[in-house]
Amino acid sequence: MPHYSYERLSDRSADYLLNEDARHLAHATSILPANPGPLATPDGGLDLGAICEAIASRLHLVPRLTQELRWVP
């Protein structure tokens, strides 16, 4: 039988979630490679596929980023 662990959202996080809709986003993220190295394309741009692969290969190192929200009565 799988083991589940639940953690309540903080009041601030719950407030962001409840007030967010398609016109009012309450979250932000960014990626800023200072030295793109292997993520660079030959023309000097960034390879989105390589960025996605790099992130996916490291997600297990930050379990918080793989959590999913569930509405619990």
N, CA, C, O and CB atoms as a CASP TS submission, in Angstrom:
PFRMAT TS
TARGET T0000
AUTHOR 0000-0000-0000
METHOD Language model
MODEL 1
PARENT N/A
ATOM      1  N   MET     1       0.841  -1.173   0.000  1.00  0.00           N
ATOM      2  CA  MET     1       0.000   0.000   0.000  1.00  0.00           C
ATOM      3  C   MET     1       0.892   1.244   0.000  1.00  0.00           C
ATOM      4  O   MET     1       1.822   1.330   0.802  1.00  0.00           O
ATOM      5  CB  MET     1      -0.960  -0.006   1.219  1.00  0.00           C
ATOM      6  N   PRO     2       0.625   2.207  -0.884  1.00  0.00           N
ATOM      7  CA  PRO     2       1.473   3.394  -0.935  1.00  0.00           C
ATOM      8  C   PRO     2       1.349   4.246   0.330  1.00  0.00           C
ATOM      9  O   PRO     2       0.307   4.274   0.984  1.00  0.00           O
ATOM     10  CB  PRO     2       1.123   4.229  -2.154  1.00  0.00           C
ATOM     11  N   HIS     3       2.421   4.925   0.646  1.00  0.00           N
ATOM     12  CA  HIS     3       2.434   5.835   1.794  1.00  0.00           C
ATOM     13  C   HIS     3       2.269   7.269   1.286  1.00  0.00           C
ATOM     14  O   HIS     3       3.016   7.720   0.418  1.00  0.00           O
ATOM     15  CB  HIS     3       3.760   5.683   2.621  1.00  0.00           C
ATOM     16  N   TYR     4       1.292   7.969   1.833  1.00  0.00           N
ATOM     17  CA  TYR     4       1.058   9.352   1.444  1.00  0.00           C
ATOM     18  C   TYR     4       1.331  10.264   2.619  1.00  0.00           C
ATOM     19  O   TYR     4       1.065   9.918   3.770  1.00  0.00           O
ATOM     20  CB  TYR     4      -0.376   9.547   0.933  1.00  0.00           C
ATOM     21  N   SER     5       1.857  11.410   2.319  1.00  0.00           N
ATOM     22  CA  SER     5       2.099  12.408   3.341  1.00  0.00           C
ATOM     23  C   SER     5       1.502  13.713   2.843  1.00  0.00           C
ATOM     24  O   SER     5       1.712  14.100   1.694  1.00  0.00           O
ATOM     25  CB  SER     5       3.626  12.555   3.659  1.00  0.00           C
ATOM     26  N   TYR     6       0.767  14.382   3.696  1.00  0.00           N
ATOM     27  CA  TYR     6       0.095  15.619   3.318  1.00  0.00           C
ATOM     28  C   TYR     6       0.667  16.779   4.111  1.00  0.00           C
ATOM     29  O   TYR     6       0.985  16.646   5.292  1.00  0.00           O
ATOM     30  CB  TYR     6      -1.423  15.509   3.540  1.00  0.00           C
ATOM     31  N   GLU     7       0.790  17.899   3.455  1.00  0.00           N
ATOM     32  CA  GLU     7       1.290  19.104   4.090  1.00  0.00           C
ATOM     33  C   GLU     7       0.366  20.251   3.686  1.00  0.00           C
ATOM     34  O   GLU     7       0.145  20.479   2.496  1.00  0.00           O
ATOM     35  CB  GLU     7       2.781  19.392   3.687  1.00  0.00           C
ATOM     36  N   ARG     8      -0.163  20.957   4.647  1.00  0.00           N
ATOM     37  CA  ARG     8      -1.062  22.080   4.355  1.00  0.00           C
ATOM     38  C   ARG     8      -0.275  23.229   3.737  1.00  0.00           C
ATOM     39  O   ARG     8       0.889  23.454   4.069  1.00  0.00           O
ATOM     40  CB  ARG     8      -1.789  22.553   5.639  1.00  0.00           C
ATOM     41  N   LEU     9      -0.931  23.950   2.833  1.00  0.00           N
ATOM     42  CA  LEU     9      -0.325  25.153   2.284  1.00  0.00           C
ATOM     43  C   LEU     9      -0.250  26.221   3.361  1.00  0.00           C
ATOM     44  O   LEU     9      -1.079  26.264   4.270  1.00  0.00           O
ATOM     45  CB  LEU     9      -1.118  25.664   1.065  1.00  0.00           C
ATOM     46  N   SER    10       0.736  27.069   3.252  1.00  0.00           N
ATOM     47  CA  SER    10       0.776  28.218   4.160  1.00  0.00           C
ATOM     48  C   SER    10      -0.381  29.141   3.790  1.00  0.00           C
ATOM     49  O   SER    10      -0.918  29.056   2.686  1.00  0.00           O
ATOM     50  CB  SER    10       2.160  28.975   4.080  1.00  0.00           C
ATOM     51  N   ASP    11      -0.759  30.008   4.697  1.00  0.00           N
ATOM     52  CA  ASP    11      -1.838  30.950   4.411  1.00  0.00           C
ATOM     53  C   ASP    11      -1.523  31.789   3.183  1.00  0.00           C
ATOM     54  O   ASP    11      -2.402  32.033   2.356  1.00  0.00           O
ATOM     55  CB  ASP    11      -2.087  31.857   5.614  1.00  0.00           C
ATOM     56  N   ARG    12      -0.286  32.229   3.057  1.00  0.00           N
ATOM     57  CA  ARG    12       0.117  33.050   1.912  1.00  0.00           C
ATOM     58  C   ARG    12      -0.016  32.266   0.605  1.00  0.00           C
ATOM     59  O   ARG    12      -0.553  32.782  -0.375  1.00  0.00           O
ATOM     60  CB  ARG    12       1.567  33.545   2.088  1.00  0.00           C
ATOM     61  N   SER    13       0.466  31.027   0.586  1.00  0.00           N
ATOM     62  CA  SER    13       0.367  30.212  -0.633  1.00  0.00           C
ATOM     63  C   SER    13      -1.079  29.932  -0.997  1.00  0.00           C
ATOM     64  O   SER    13      -1.449  29.991  -2.170  1.00  0.00           O
ATOM     65  CB  SER    13       1.119  28.893  -0.458  1.00  0.00           C
ATOM     66  N   ALA    14      -1.903  29.628   0.004  1.00  0.00           N
ATOM     67  CA  ALA    14      -3.323  29.372  -0.250  1.00  0.00           C
ATOM     68  C   ALA    14      -3.991  30.623  -0.803  1.00  0.00           C
ATOM     69  O   ALA    14      -4.829  30.532  -1.700  1.00  0.00           O
ATOM     70  CB  ALA    14      -4.036  28.910   1.040  1.00  0.00           C
ATOM     71  N   ASP    15      -3.628  31.790  -0.278  1.00  0.00           N
ATOM     72  CA  ASP    15      -4.197  33.050  -0.759  1.00  0.00           C
ATOM     73  C   ASP    15      -3.827  33.290  -2.219  1.00  0.00           C
ATOM     74  O   ASP    15      -4.676  33.685  -3.018  1.00  0.00           O
ATOM     75  CB  ASP    15      -3.716  34.222   0.109  1.00  0.00           C
ATOM     76  N   TYR    16      -2.561  33.053  -2.569  1.00  0.00           N
ATOM     77  CA  TYR    16      -2.146  33.193  -3.974  1.00  0.00           C
ATOM     78  C   TYR    16      -2.969  32.271  -4.861  1.00  0.00           C
ATOM     79  O   TYR    16      -3.476  32.688  -5.902  1.00  0.00           O
ATOM     80  CB  TYR    16      -0.638  32.881  -4.137  1.00  0.00           C
ATOM     81  N   LEU    17      -3.097  31.031  -4.449  1.00  0.00           N
ATOM     82  CA  LEU    17      -3.815  30.041  -5.244  1.00  0.00           C
ATOM     83  C   LEU    17      -5.287  30.407  -5.418  1.00  0.00           C
ATOM     84  O   LEU    17      -5.823  30.314  -6.522  1.00  0.00           O
ATOM     85  CB  LEU    17      -3.697  28.671  -4.598  1.00  0.00           C
ATOM     86  N   LEU    18      -5.929  30.814  -4.354  1.00  0.00           N
ATOM     87  CA  LEU    18      -7.355  31.131  -4.417  1.00  0.00           C
ATOM     88  C   LEU    18      -7.651  32.399  -5.213  1.00  0.00           C
ATOM     89  O   LEU    18      -8.745  32.539  -5.761  1.00  0.00           O
ATOM     90  CB  LEU    18      -7.905  31.278  -3.024  1.00  0.00           C
ATOM     91  N   ASN    19      -6.697  33.319  -5.285  1.00  0.00           N
ATOM     92  CA  ASN    19      -6.912  34.574  -6.002  1.00  0.00           C
ATOM     93  C   ASN    19      -6.386  34.561  -7.434  1.00  0.00           C
ATOM     94  O   ASN    19      -6.506  35.560  -8.143  1.00  0.00           O
ATOM     95  CB  ASN    19      -6.266  35.694  -5.251  1.00  0.00           C
ATOM     96  N   GLU    20      -5.813  33.457  -7.864  1.00  0.00           N
ATOM     97  CA  GLU    20      -5.256  33.372  -9.199  1.00  0.00           C
ATOM     98  C   GLU    20      -6.321  32.916 -10.202  1.00  0.00           C
ATOM     99  O   GLU    20      -7.127  32.033  -9.909  1.00  0.00           O
ATOM    100  CB  GLU    20      -4.059  32.416  -9.215  1.00  0.00           C
ATOM    101  N   ASP    21      -6.310  33.521 -11.364  1.00  0.00           N
ATOM    102  CA  ASP    21      -7.148  33.059 -12.471  1.00  0.00           C
ATOM    103  C   ASP    21      -6.392  33.337 -13.765  1.00  0.00           C
ATOM    104  O   ASP    21      -5.229  33.740 -13.727  1.00  0.00           O
ATOM    105  CB  ASP    21      -8.560  33.766 -12.468  1.00  0.00           C
ATOM    106  N   ALA    22      -7.035  33.128 -14.902  1.00  0.00           N
ATOM    107  CA  ALA    22      -6.365  33.267 -16.199  1.00  0.00           C
ATOM    108  C   ALA    22      -5.839  34.683 -16.446  1.00  0.00           C
ATOM    109  O   ALA    22      -4.872  34.862 -17.186  1.00  0.00           O
ATOM    110  CB  ALA    22      -7.318  32.881 -17.313  1.00  0.00           C
ATOM    111  N   ARG    23      -6.458  35.673 -15.843  1.00  0.00           N
ATOM    112  CA  ARG    23      -6.035  37.064 -16.062  1.00  0.00           C
ATOM    113  C   ARG    23      -5.127  37.595 -14.960  1.00  0.00           C
ATOM    114  O   ARG    23      -4.478  38.625 -15.142  1.00  0.00           O
ATOM    115  CB  ARG    23      -7.246  37.954 -16.177  1.00  0.00           C
ATOM    116  N   HIS    24      -5.072  36.918 -13.832  1.00  0.00           N
ATOM    117  CA  HIS    24      -4.301  37.384 -12.687  1.00  0.00           C
ATOM    118  C   HIS    24      -3.426  36.240 -12.161  1.00  0.00           C
ATOM    119  O   HIS    24      -3.848  35.461 -11.305  1.00  0.00           O
ATOM    120  CB  HIS    24      -5.241  37.920 -11.569  1.00  0.00           C
ATOM    121  N   LEU    25      -2.223  36.156 -12.681  1.00  0.00           N
ATOM    122  CA  LEU    25      -1.317  35.085 -12.261  1.00  0.00           C
ATOM    123  C   LEU    25      -0.571  35.493 -11.006  1.00  0.00           C
ATOM    124  O   LEU    25      -0.047  36.603 -10.921  1.00  0.00           O
ATOM    125  CB  LEU    25      -0.324  34.736 -13.382  1.00  0.00           C
ATOM    126  N   ALA    26      -0.525  34.610 -10.047  1.00  0.00           N
ATOM    127  CA  ALA    26       0.114  34.901  -8.766  1.00  0.00           C
ATOM    128  C   ALA    26       1.412  34.113  -8.593  1.00  0.00           C
ATOM    129  O   ALA    26       1.859  33.895  -7.466  1.00  0.00           O
ATOM    130  CB  ALA    26      -0.844  34.588  -7.619  1.00  0.00           C
ATOM    131  N   HIS    27       2.007  33.693  -9.680  1.00  0.00           N
ATOM    132  CA  HIS    27       3.269  32.977  -9.570  1.00  0.00           C
ATOM    133  C   HIS    27       4.231  33.496 -10.637  1.00  0.00           C
ATOM    134  O   HIS    27       3.818  34.092 -11.632  1.00  0.00           O
ATOM    135  CB  HIS    27       3.053  31.443  -9.714  1.00  0.00           C
ATOM    136  N   ALA    28       5.486  33.264 -10.412  1.00  0.00           N
ATOM    137  CA  ALA    28       6.506  33.678 -11.368  1.00  0.00           C
ATOM    138  C   ALA    28       7.688  32.725 -11.250  1.00  0.00           C
ATOM    139  O   ALA    28       7.919  32.118 -10.204  1.00  0.00           O
ATOM    140  CB  ALA    28       6.949  35.158 -11.124  1.00  0.00           C
ATOM    141  N   THR    29       8.411  32.611 -12.320  1.00  0.00           N
ATOM    142  CA  THR    29       9.635  31.818 -12.309  1.00  0.00           C
ATOM    143  C   THR    29      10.570  32.384 -13.367  1.00  0.00           C
ATOM    144  O   THR    29      10.139  33.110 -14.264  1.00  0.00           O
ATOM    145  CB  THR    29       9.339  30.302 -12.566  1.00  0.00           C
ATOM    146  N   SER    30      11.816  32.059 -13.263  1.00  0.00           N
ATOM    147  CA  SER    30      12.760  32.519 -14.277  1.00  0.00           C
ATOM    148  C   SER    30      13.956  31.579 -14.317  1.00  0.00           C
ATOM    149  O   SER    30      14.269  30.882 -13.352  1.00  0.00           O
ATOM    150  CB  SER    30      13.216  33.974 -13.993  1.00  0.00           C
ATOM    151  N   ILE    31      14.596  31.589 -15.451  1.00  0.00           N
ATOM    152  CA  ILE    31      15.843  30.853 -15.636  1.00  0.00           C
ATOM    153  C   ILE    31      16.825  31.856 -16.215  1.00  0.00           C
ATOM    154  O   ILE    31      16.541  32.491 -17.230  1.00  0.00           O
ATOM    155  CB  ILE    31      15.664  29.578 -16.579  1.00  0.00           C
ATOM    156  N   LEU    32      17.963  32.001 -15.585  1.00  0.00           N
ATOM    157  CA  LEU    32      18.948  32.966 -16.044  1.00  0.00           C
ATOM    158  C   LEU    32      20.314  32.296 -16.096  1.00  0.00           C
ATOM    159  O   LEU    32      21.074  32.351 -15.129  1.00  0.00           O
ATOM    160  CB  LEU    32      18.979  34.212 -15.122  1.00  0.00           C
ATOM    161  N   PRO    33      20.629  31.662 -17.226  1.00  0.00           N
ATOM    162  CA  PRO    33      21.955  31.044 -17.322  1.00  0.00           C
ATOM    163  C   PRO    33      23.020  32.115 -17.524  1.00  0.00           C
ATOM    164  O   PRO    33      22.991  32.842 -18.516  1.00  0.00           O
ATOM    165  CB  PRO    33      22.001  30.017 -18.478  1.00  0.00           C
ATOM    166  N   ALA    34      23.951  32.214 -16.595  1.00  0.00           N
ATOM    167  CA  ALA    34      25.033  33.190 -16.707  1.00  0.00           C
ATOM    168  C   ALA    34      26.043  32.739 -17.764  1.00  0.00           C
ATOM    169  O   ALA    34      26.597  33.559 -18.496  1.00  0.00           O
ATOM    170  CB  ALA    34      25.733  33.389 -15.340  1.00  0.00           C
ATOM    171  N   ASN    35      26.270  31.449 -17.832  1.00  0.00           N
ATOM    172  CA  ASN    35      27.172  30.879 -18.827  1.00  0.00           C
ATOM    173  C   ASN    35      26.462  29.654 -19.389  1.00  0.00           C
ATOM    174  O   ASN    35      26.498  28.597 -18.760  1.00  0.00           O
ATOM    175  CB  ASN    35      28.591  30.510 -18.208  1.00  0.00           C
ATOM    176  N   PRO    36      25.818  29.756 -20.551  1.00  0.00           N
ATOM    177  CA  PRO    36      24.970  28.677 -21.043  1.00  0.00           C
ATOM    178  C   PRO    36      25.695  27.363 -21.316  1.00  0.00           C
ATOM    179  O   PRO    36      25.055  26.311 -21.304  1.00  0.00           O
ATOM    180  CB  PRO    36      24.300  29.117 -22.280  1.00  0.00           C
ATOM    181  N   GLY    37      26.981  27.381 -21.558  1.00  0.00           N
ATOM    182  CA  GLY    37      27.745  26.152 -21.786  1.00  0.00           C
ATOM    183  C   GLY    37      27.044  25.208 -22.741  1.00  0.00           C
ATOM    184  O   GLY    37      26.786  25.581 -23.886  1.00  0.00           O
ATOM    185  N   PRO    38      26.719  23.968 -22.297  1.00  0.00           N
ATOM    186  CA  PRO    38      26.106  22.981 -23.191  1.00  0.00           C
ATOM    187  C   PRO    38      24.659  23.316 -23.568  1.00  0.00           C
ATOM    188  O   PRO    38      24.070  22.634 -24.407  1.00  0.00           O
ATOM    189  CB  PRO    38      26.149  21.620 -22.544  1.00  0.00           C
ATOM    190  N   LEU    39      24.084  24.352 -22.961  1.00  0.00           N
ATOM    191  CA  LEU    39      22.707  24.734 -23.288  1.00  0.00           C
ATOM    192  C   LEU    39      22.654  25.708 -24.460  1.00  0.00           C
ATOM    193  O   LEU    39      21.572  26.075 -24.917  1.00  0.00           O
ATOM    194  CB  LEU    39      22.028  25.353 -22.070  1.00  0.00           C
ATOM    195  N   ALA    40      23.815  26.125 -24.943  1.00  0.00           N
ATOM    196  CA  ALA    40      23.878  27.090 -26.043  1.00  0.00           C
ATOM    197  C   ALA    40      23.689  26.403 -27.389  1.00  0.00           C
ATOM    198  O   ALA    40      24.078  25.251 -27.578  1.00  0.00           O
ATOM    199  CB  ALA    40      25.212  27.840 -26.021  1.00  0.00           C
ATOM    200  N   THR    41      23.085  27.135 -28.316  1.00  0.00           N
ATOM    201  CA  THR    41      22.971  26.675 -29.701  1.00  0.00           C
ATOM    202  C   THR    41      24.162  27.234 -30.474  1.00  0.00           C
ATOM    203  O   THR    41      24.817  28.165 -30.006  1.00  0.00           O
ATOM    204  CB  THR    41      21.604  27.125 -30.352  1.00  0.00           C
ATOM    205  N   PRO    42      24.451  26.678 -31.651  1.00  0.00           N
ATOM    206  CA  PRO    42      25.594  27.170 -32.428  1.00  0.00           C
ATOM    207  C   PRO    42      25.520  28.669 -32.752  1.00  0.00           C
ATOM    208  O   PRO    42      26.551  29.325 -32.906  1.00  0.00           O
ATOM    209  CB  PRO    42      25.698  26.388 -33.714  1.00  0.00           C
ATOM    210  N   ASP    43      24.297  29.208 -32.855  1.00  0.00           N
ATOM    211  CA  ASP    43      24.175  30.636 -33.190  1.00  0.00           C
ATOM    212  C   ASP    43      24.182  31.537 -31.956  1.00  0.00           C
ATOM    213  O   ASP    43      23.950  32.740 -32.074  1.00  0.00           O
ATOM    214  CB  ASP    43      22.898  30.873 -33.978  1.00  0.00           C
ATOM    215  N   GLY    44      24.446  30.973 -30.768  1.00  0.00           N
ATOM    216  CA  GLY    44      24.548  31.775 -29.560  1.00  0.00           C
ATOM    217  C   GLY    44      23.274  31.849 -28.746  1.00  0.00           C
ATOM    218  O   GLY    44      23.272  32.464 -27.680  1.00  0.00           O
ATOM    219  N   GLY    45      22.186  31.244 -29.210  1.00  0.00           N
ATOM    220  CA  GLY    45      20.936  31.230 -28.454  1.00  0.00           C
ATOM    221  C   GLY    45      20.943  30.132 -27.411  1.00  0.00           C
ATOM    222  O   GLY    45      21.983  29.548 -27.108  1.00  0.00           O
ATOM    223  N   LEU    46      19.775  29.862 -26.870  1.00  0.00           N
ATOM    224  CA  LEU    46      19.631  28.792 -25.885  1.00  0.00           C
ATOM    225  C   LEU    46      18.770  27.679 -26.458  1.00  0.00           C
ATOM    226  O   LEU    46      17.774  27.945 -27.130  1.00  0.00           O
ATOM    227  CB  LEU    46      19.018  29.327 -24.574  1.00  0.00           C
ATOM    228  N   ASP    47      19.151  26.434 -26.195  1.00  0.00           N
ATOM    229  CA  ASP    47      18.428  25.264 -26.671  1.00  0.00           C
ATOM    230  C   ASP    47      17.375  24.881 -25.631  1.00  0.00           C
ATOM    231  O   ASP    47      17.709  24.330 -24.582  1.00  0.00           O
ATOM    232  CB  ASP    47      19.402  24.076 -26.947  1.00  0.00           C
ATOM    233  N   LEU    48      16.104  25.171 -25.920  1.00  0.00           N
ATOM    234  CA  LEU    48      15.030  24.917 -24.961  1.00  0.00           C
ATOM    235  C   LEU    48      14.946  23.438 -24.589  1.00  0.00           C
ATOM    236  O   LEU    48      14.721  23.111 -23.424  1.00  0.00           O
ATOM    237  CB  LEU    48      13.694  25.385 -25.531  1.00  0.00           C
ATOM    238  N   GLY    49      15.121  22.553 -25.546  1.00  0.00           N
ATOM    239  CA  GLY    49      15.082  21.119 -25.254  1.00  0.00           C
ATOM    240  C   GLY    49      16.169  20.723 -24.268  1.00  0.00           C
ATOM    241  O   GLY    49      15.927  19.934 -23.355  1.00  0.00           O
ATOM    242  N   ALA    50      17.368  21.270 -24.452  1.00  0.00           N
ATOM    243  CA  ALA    50      18.471  20.968 -23.532  1.00  0.00           C
ATOM    244  C   ALA    50      18.194  21.526 -22.142  1.00  0.00           C
ATOM    245  O   ALA    50      18.552  20.907 -21.140  1.00  0.00           O
ATOM    246  CB  ALA    50      19.791  21.536 -24.070  1.00  0.00           C
ATOM    247  N   ILE    51      17.554  22.699 -22.076  1.00  0.00           N
ATOM    248  CA  ILE    51      17.199  23.274 -20.777  1.00  0.00           C
ATOM    249  C   ILE    51      16.203  22.369 -20.067  1.00  0.00           C
ATOM    250  O   ILE    51      16.365  22.074 -18.883  1.00  0.00           O
ATOM    251  CB  ILE    51      16.613  24.699 -20.945  1.00  0.00           C
ATOM    252  N   CYS    52      15.169  21.925 -20.784  1.00  0.00           N
ATOM    253  CA  CYS    52      14.155  21.037 -20.192  1.00  0.00           C
ATOM    254  C   CYS    52      14.777  19.738 -19.706  1.00  0.00           C
ATOM    255  O   CYS    52      14.440  19.257 -18.625  1.00  0.00           O
ATOM    256  CB  CYS    52      13.046  20.733 -21.207  1.00  0.00           C
ATOM    257  N   GLU    53      15.673  19.172 -20.486  1.00  0.00           N
ATOM    258  CA  GLU    53      16.348  17.927 -20.088  1.00  0.00           C
ATOM    259  C   GLU    53      17.217  18.143 -18.855  1.00  0.00           C
ATOM    260  O   GLU    53      17.247  17.302 -17.957  1.00  0.00           O
ATOM    261  CB  GLU    53      17.207  17.386 -21.245  1.00  0.00           C
ATOM    262  N   ALA    54      17.927  19.277 -18.810  1.00  0.00           N
ATOM    263  CA  ALA    54      18.795  19.571 -17.667  1.00  0.00           C
ATOM    264  C   ALA    54      17.962  19.709 -16.390  1.00  0.00           C
ATOM    265  O   ALA    54      18.342  19.196 -15.337  1.00  0.00           O
ATOM    266  CB  ALA    54      19.612  20.863 -17.922  1.00  0.00           C
ATOM    267  N   ILE    55      16.835  20.399 -16.489  1.00  0.00           N
ATOM    268  CA  ILE    55      15.974  20.564 -15.317  1.00  0.00           C
ATOM    269  C   ILE    55      15.393  19.219 -14.896  1.00  0.00           C
ATOM    270  O   ILE    55      15.423  18.872 -13.715  1.00  0.00           O
ATOM    271  CB  ILE    55      14.840  21.570 -15.611  1.00  0.00           C
ATOM    272  N   ALA    56      14.861  18.455 -15.860  1.00  0.00           N
ATOM    273  CA  ALA    56      14.254  17.155 -15.548  1.00  0.00           C
ATOM    274  C   ALA    56      15.261  16.210 -14.886  1.00  0.00           C
ATOM    275  O   ALA    56      14.889  15.427 -14.011  1.00  0.00           O
ATOM    276  CB  ALA    56      13.695  16.511 -16.826  1.00  0.00           C
ATOM    277  N   SER    57      16.515  16.276 -15.291  1.00  0.00           N
ATOM    278  CA  SER    57      17.526  15.376 -14.728  1.00  0.00           C
ATOM    279  C   SER    57      17.899  15.730 -13.292  1.00  0.00           C
ATOM    280  O   SER    57      18.532  14.931 -12.602  1.00  0.00           O
ATOM    281  CB  SER    57      18.767  15.397 -15.588  1.00  0.00           C
ATOM    282  N   ARG    58      17.509  16.932 -12.833  1.00  0.00           N
ATOM    283  CA  ARG    58      17.875  17.366 -11.485  1.00  0.00           C
ATOM    284  C   ARG    58      16.678  17.559 -10.545  1.00  0.00           C
ATOM    285  O   ARG    58      16.865  17.871  -9.369  1.00  0.00           O
ATOM    286  CB  ARG    58      18.643  18.650 -11.572  1.00  0.00           C
ATOM    287  N   LEU    59      15.470  17.380 -11.044  1.00  0.00           N
ATOM    288  CA  LEU    59      14.285  17.612 -10.214  1.00  0.00           C
ATOM    289  C   LEU    59      14.266  16.760  -8.948  1.00  0.00           C
ATOM    290  O   LEU    59      13.778  17.201  -7.908  1.00  0.00           O
ATOM    291  CB  LEU    59      13.038  17.338 -11.019  1.00  0.00           C
ATOM    292  N   HIS    60      14.790  15.555  -9.033  1.00  0.00           N
ATOM    293  CA  HIS    60      14.784  14.681  -7.856  1.00  0.00           C
ATOM    294  C   HIS    60      15.597  15.261  -6.695  1.00  0.00           C
ATOM    295  O   HIS    60      15.444  14.824  -5.554  1.00  0.00           O
ATOM    296  CB  HIS    60      15.330  13.308  -8.228  1.00  0.00           C
ATOM    297  N   LEU    61      16.450  16.229  -6.976  1.00  0.00           N
ATOM    298  CA  LEU    61      17.259  16.842  -5.929  1.00  0.00           C
ATOM    299  C   LEU    61      16.481  17.859  -5.091  1.00  0.00           C
ATOM    300  O   LEU    61      16.922  18.244  -4.009  1.00  0.00           O
ATOM    301  CB  LEU    61      18.461  17.511  -6.546  1.00  0.00           C
ATOM    302  N   VAL    62      15.323  18.291  -5.595  1.00  0.00           N
ATOM    303  CA  VAL    62      14.489  19.267  -4.875  1.00  0.00           C
ATOM    304  C   VAL    62      13.061  18.721  -4.836  1.00  0.00           C
ATOM    305  O   VAL    62      12.239  19.110  -5.665  1.00  0.00           O
ATOM    306  CB  VAL    62      14.536  20.698  -5.564  1.00  0.00           C
ATOM    307  N   PRO    63      12.751  17.835  -3.902  1.00  0.00           N
ATOM    308  CA  PRO    63      11.436  17.184  -3.855  1.00  0.00           C
ATOM    309  C   PRO    63      10.262  18.167  -3.829  1.00  0.00           C
ATOM    310  O   PRO    63       9.190  17.849  -4.344  1.00  0.00           O
ATOM    311  CB  PRO    63      11.361  16.294  -2.644  1.00  0.00           C
ATOM    312  N   ARG    64      10.439  19.334  -3.251  1.00  0.00           N
ATOM    313  CA  ARG    64       9.357  20.327  -3.187  1.00  0.00           C
ATOM    314  C   ARG    64       8.832  20.648  -4.593  1.00  0.00           C
ATOM    315  O   ARG    64       7.642  20.916  -4.759  1.00  0.00           O
ATOM    316  CB  ARG    64       9.851  21.623  -2.491  1.00  0.00           C
ATOM    317  N   LEU    65       9.689  20.624  -5.583  1.00  0.00           N
ATOM    318  CA  LEU    65       9.281  20.983  -6.943  1.00  0.00           C
ATOM    319  C   LEU    65       8.488  19.892  -7.648  1.00  0.00           C
ATOM    320  O   LEU    65       7.962  20.119  -8.737  1.00  0.00           O
ATOM    321  CB  LEU    65      10.490  21.315  -7.759  1.00  0.00           C
ATOM    322  N   THR    66       8.395  18.720  -7.049  1.00  0.00           N
ATOM    323  CA  THR    66       7.614  17.646  -7.664  1.00  0.00           C
ATOM    324  C   THR    66       6.300  17.388  -6.929  1.00  0.00           C
ATOM    325  O   THR    66       5.552  16.477  -7.283  1.00  0.00           O
ATOM    326  CB  THR    66       8.434  16.369  -7.705  1.00  0.00           C
ATOM    327  N   GLN    67       6.026  18.193  -5.907  1.00  0.00           N
ATOM    328  CA  GLN    67       4.772  18.022  -5.177  1.00  0.00           C
ATOM    329  C   GLN    67       3.591  18.475  -6.034  1.00  0.00           C
ATOM    330  O   GLN    67       3.729  19.327  -6.912  1.00  0.00           O
ATOM    331  CB  GLN    67       4.806  18.807  -3.850  1.00  0.00           C
ATOM    332  N   GLU    68       2.436  17.891  -5.759  1.00  0.00           N
ATOM    333  CA  GLU    68       1.214  18.246  -6.475  1.00  0.00           C
ATOM    334  C   GLU    68       0.161  18.731  -5.494  1.00  0.00           C
ATOM    335  O   GLU    68       0.052  18.224  -4.378  1.00  0.00           O
ATOM    336  CB  GLU    68       0.684  17.048  -7.284  1.00  0.00           C
ATOM    337  N   LEU    69      -0.608  19.715  -5.925  1.00  0.00           N
ATOM    338  CA  LEU    69      -1.706  20.205  -5.086  1.00  0.00           C
ATOM    339  C   LEU    69      -2.908  19.309  -5.225  1.00  0.00           C
ATOM    340  O   LEU    69      -3.214  18.833  -6.318  1.00  0.00           O
ATOM    341  CB  LEU    69      -2.077  21.644  -5.451  1.00  0.00           C
ATOM    342  N   ARG    70      -3.593  19.076  -4.122  1.00  0.00           N
ATOM    343  CA  ARG    70      -4.839  18.321  -4.111  1.00  0.00           C
ATOM    344  C   ARG    70      -5.800  19.050  -3.184  1.00  0.00           C
ATOM    345  O   ARG    70      -5.404  19.528  -2.121  1.00  0.00           O
ATOM    346  CB  ARG    70      -4.614  16.831  -3.655  1.00  0.00           C
ATOM    347  N   TRP    71      -7.053  19.134  -3.584  1.00  0.00           N
ATOM    348  CA  TRP    71      -8.086  19.688  -2.710  1.00  0.00           C
ATOM    349  C   TRP    71      -8.509  18.574  -1.757  1.00  0.00           C
ATOM    350  O   TRP    71      -8.917  17.499  -2.196  1.00  0.00           O
ATOM    351  CB  TRP    71      -9.319  20.246  -3.536  1.00  0.00           C
ATOM    352  N   VAL    72      -8.414  18.828  -0.470  1.00  0.00           N
ATOM    353  CA  VAL    72      -8.782  17.852   0.545  1.00  0.00           C
ATOM    354  C   VAL    72      -9.952  18.425   1.343  1.00  0.00           C
ATOM    355  O   VAL    72      -9.868  19.540   1.857  1.00  0.00           O
ATOM    356  CB  VAL    72      -7.567  17.509   1.480  1.00  0.00           C
ATOM    357  N   PRO    73     -11.033  17.671   1.446  1.00  0.00           N
ATOM    358  CA  PRO    73     -12.196  18.191   2.207  1.00  0.00           C
ATOM    359  C   PRO    73     -11.866  18.395   3.677  1.00  0.00           C
ATOM    360  O   PRO    73     -12.724  18.823   4.449  1.00  0.00           O
ATOM    361  CB  PRO    73     -13.391  17.234   2.084  1.00  0.00           C
TER
END
